[in-house]
């Protein structure tokens, strides 16, 4: 006699078998990742995106599937939330990582200028989130200005010069020397603004370099422009905060913060004002943070 077992029944207390993944599930997971790649799109502006974010947060099997789809595309999932959507970063070998390299090549043909563009990005991050709790607070909005970032870097240049003189090492390093010690000399010697014949800002000036870096961040959904004051005033987005959290542990960021221009040791400091004798760019608009 053949015994037929009812496979739909499971003994009490035993978990039911997980539901099989369907093509529709895979399509939804890929759709969520595609939303995440649209840097300026937020769940609050798209009902389908909001629903997929909700499903990711409430349905663990779907979350694992979506994360696997992202991983297969060379993406790292930083966060999935209503405030940031699916925030992803490109791994080094991902096809999506090419964009920053393209920016660097478009922004400057000389390797020295590309290094200065990197310093501008580092300075924007340090000014936007000068304290550890600023990065930890999901509700924090950092604010920067283009002129303020340039003035901040010039303060860093002066601090590094003072340190070099105190150490008796105030001689020009090799042009390809790494770190801020090489960069400050180049930045300090570069004109802050300059102008073309029709009064446009020179792209190779330090403020021009900061402006290009900031516009790249705007196009990437990391900053939002709020006004034209001080060369352009911007506020941070949740996506940028997540990116800077990863950057915060880098040696370059630590080196810049250790200069004391953005003191963070006790968690209550604000940006220090420039020395009265400093010659700053007009309307630098340094963003002092409340204590």
C-alpha positions in Angstrom: 0.0 0.0 0.0 1.3 3.4 -0.9 1.2 6.1 1.7 0.6 9.7 0.5 2.2 12.5 2.5 0.6 15.9 2.6 3.6 18.2 2.0 1.6 21.3 2.7 1.4 20.3 6.4 4.2 20.9 8.8 4.3 19.8 12.5 3.3 22.4 14.9 6.3 24.6 16.0 8.3 24.0 12.8 8.9 26.9 10.5 7.2 26.8 7.1 9.5 26.4 4.1 10.5 29.7 2.6 8.5 30.8 -0.4 10.3 30.3 -3.7 11.8 33.3 -5.4 9.8 34.2 -8.5 10.9 36.2 -11.6 8.7 39.0 -10.3 10.7 39.2 -7.1 13.9 39.4 -9.1 12.4 42.1 -11.2 11.4 44.1 -8.1 14.8 43.7 -6.6 16.5 44.9 -9.7 14.0 47.8 -9.9 14.9 48.9 -6.4 18.6 48.9 -7.3 17.9 50.9 -10.4 16.1 53.5 -8.2 19.2 53.6 -6.0 21.4 54.4 -9.0 19.3 57.5 -9.7 21.2 59.7 -7.2 18.7 62.6 -7.0 15.6 60.5 -6.6 14.1 60.0 -3.2 11.3 57.6 -2.1 9.2 60.6 -1.0 9.0 61.6 -4.6 8.1 58.2 -6.1 5.4 55.8 -4.7 6.9 52.7 -6.3 10.3 53.5 -4.9 8.8 54.1 -1.5 7.0 50.7 -1.6 10.1 48.8 -2.6 12.1 50.5 0.2 9.3 49.5 2.6 9.4 45.9 1.3 13.2 45.8 1.7 12.9 46.8 5.3 10.0 44.5 6.2 10.7 41.4 4.0 14.2 39.9 4.9 14.2 37.4 1.9 13.5 40.3 -0.5 16.2 42.4 1.2 18.7 39.7 0.7 17.7 39.3 -2.9 18.0 43.0 -3.6 21.4 43.2 -1.8 22.6 40.3 -3.9 21.5 42.0 -7.1 23.4 45.1 -6.1 26.5 43.1 -5.2 26.4 41.4 -8.6 26.5 44.8 -10.2 29.6 45.8 -8.3 27.7 48.0 -5.8 27.9 48.3 -2.0 24.6 49.0 -0.2 25.2 51.7 2.4 21.7 52.0 3.6 18.1 51.4 2.6 15.7 53.8 4.3 12.9 56.3 3.6 15.3 59.2 4.0 18.1 58.0 1.7 16.3 55.4 -0.5 18.7 52.7 -1.6 22.0 54.4 -1.1 24.8 52.5 -3.0 28.4 53.1 -3.6 30.4 51.6 -6.5 33.1 49.1 -5.7 36.5 49.8 -7.4 36.0 47.2 -10.1 32.4 48.2 -10.9 31.4 49.8 -14.2 29.7 52.4 -12.1 33.0 53.5 -10.5 34.1 55.0 -13.8 32.2 58.2 -13.3 34.6 59.7 -10.7 37.6 58.9 -13.0 35.9 60.6 -15.9 35.2 63.6 -13.7 38.9 63.7 -12.7 40.1 63.5 -16.3 37.6 66.2 -17.5 38.3 68.5 -14.6 42.0 68.7 -15.0 44.6 67.5 -17.5 47.6 67.9 -15.2 48.1 65.4 -12.4 48.8 68.2 -10.0 45.4 69.7 -10.7 43.7 66.4 -10.3 45.4 66.2 -6.8 43.9 69.6 -6.0 40.5 68.5 -7.0 40.8 65.5 -4.6 41.8 68.0 -1.9 38.8 70.1 -2.6 36.5 67.1 -2.2 38.2 66.2 1.1 37.8 69.8 2.3 34.1 69.8 1.4 33.5 66.6 3.4 35.5 68.0 6.4 33.5 71.2 6.5 30.1 69.6 5.9 30.6 67.2 8.9 33.3 68.6 11.2 32.3 66.6 14.3 31.8 62.9 14.8 28.2 63.4 16.1 27.4 65.3 12.9 28.0 62.1 10.9 26.2 59.9 13.5 23.0 62.2 13.5 20.7 61.2 10.7 18.9 64.5 11.0 22.0 66.6 10.7 22.3 68.9 7.6 25.8 70.2 6.8 26.2 73.5 4.9 29.1 74.7 2.9 29.9 77.6 0.6 32.3 77.5 -2.4 34.3 80.6 -1.1 34.3 79.2 2.4 35.8 75.9 1.3 38.6 77.7 -0.5 39.3 79.9 2.6 39.3 76.8 4.8 41.9 75.1 2.6 44.0 78.2 2.6 43.9 78.2 6.4 45.0 74.5 6.3 47.9 75.6 4.0 49.0 78.2 6.5 48.8 75.7 9.4 50.9 73.2 7.4 53.4 75.8 6.5 53.8 76.8 10.2 54.3 73.1 11.1 56.9 72.7 8.4 58.8 75.7 9.5 58.7 74.6 13.1 60.1 71.2 12.1 62.8 72.8 9.9 61.4 71.1 6.9 60.1 74.0 4.9 61.6 73.0 1.6 59.7 72.0 -1.5 59.0 68.3 -1.6 59.0 66.3 -4.8 56.1 67.1 -7.1 54.6 63.6 -6.7 54.9 63.4 -2.9 51.7 62.2 -1.3 49.6 63.7 1.4 48.6 67.3 2.4 52.2 68.2 3.0 52.8 68.4 -0.8 49.3 69.8 -1.7 49.4 72.9 0.5 52.3 74.5 -1.4 50.5 74.1 -4.7 47.2 75.3 -3.5 48.7 78.3 -1.7 50.5 79.4 -4.8 47.5 79.1 -7.0 45.3 82.2 -7.6 42.0 82.1 -5.7 39.9 83.5 -8.5 41.5 85.0 -11.5 39.3 85.9 -14.5 39.0 85.5 -18.2 38.6 88.4 -20.6 34.9 88.3 -20.1 35.2 88.2 -16.3 34.4 84.5 -15.9 36.1 82.7 -13.1 39.2 80.7 -14.2 38.5 77.0 -14.0 42.1 76.4 -12.8 41.8 78.9 -9.9 41.3 77.3 -6.5 37.7 78.6 -6.2 37.1 77.3 -9.8 38.4 73.9 -8.6 36.1 73.9 -5.6 33.1 75.0 -7.7 33.7 72.0 -10.1 34.0 69.6 -7.2 30.8 70.9 -5.7 28.9 70.7 -9.0 30.0 67.1 -9.3 28.6 66.4 -5.8 25.3 68.1 -6.8 25.0 66.0 -9.9 25.7 62.9 -7.8 22.9 63.7 -5.4 25.2 64.5 -2.5 24.6 68.3 -2.2 21.7 70.6 -3.0 22.1 74.2 -3.8 20.3 76.7 -1.6 21.6 80.1 -2.9 24.2 81.9 -4.9 25.7 83.6 -1.8 29.5 83.3 -1.2 30.1 81.6 -4.6 27.3 79.2 -4.0 25.8 77.8 -0.8 24.9 74.2 -0.5 23.4 71.7 2.0 24.2 68.0 2.3 21.9 65.1 1.6 21.5 61.8 3.5 23.3 60.0 0.6 26.4 62.3 1.1 26.4 61.7 4.9 26.6 58.0 4.2 29.5 58.4 1.8 31.4 60.6 4.2 31.0 58.1 7.0 33.1 55.7 4.9 35.6 58.5 4.2 35.9 59.6 7.9 38.3 56.9 8.8 40.8 57.7 6.0 44.2 58.9 6.8 43.8 62.0 4.6 40.6 63.1 6.5 42.3 62.5 9.8 45.3 64.6 8.7 43.1 67.5 7.7 41.0 67.5 10.9 44.2 67.1 13.0 45.3 70.6 11.9 42.9 72.1 14.4 41.0 74.2 11.9 38.0 72.0 12.4 38.7 70.7 16.0 36.6 67.7 16.8 38.2 66.3 20.0 35.5 67.2 22.5 32.5 67.1 20.1 31.5 70.8 20.8 33.9 72.7 18.6 33.1 75.0 15.7 35.2 76.2 12.8 37.9 78.6 14.0 37.8 82.1 12.5 40.7 83.1 10.3 43.5 85.2 11.7 42.8 88.9 11.5 45.8 89.4 9.3 44.7 86.8 6.7 43.8 88.0 3.3 40.6 86.1 2.5 38.5 85.9 -0.6 35.7 88.5 -0.5 32.4 87.1 0.9 34.1 83.8 1.9 31.1 83.0 4.1 32.8 80.6 6.5 30.0 78.5 7.9 30.4 78.7 11.7 28.6 76.0 13.5 26.7 76.6 16.7 28.3 75.4 19.8 
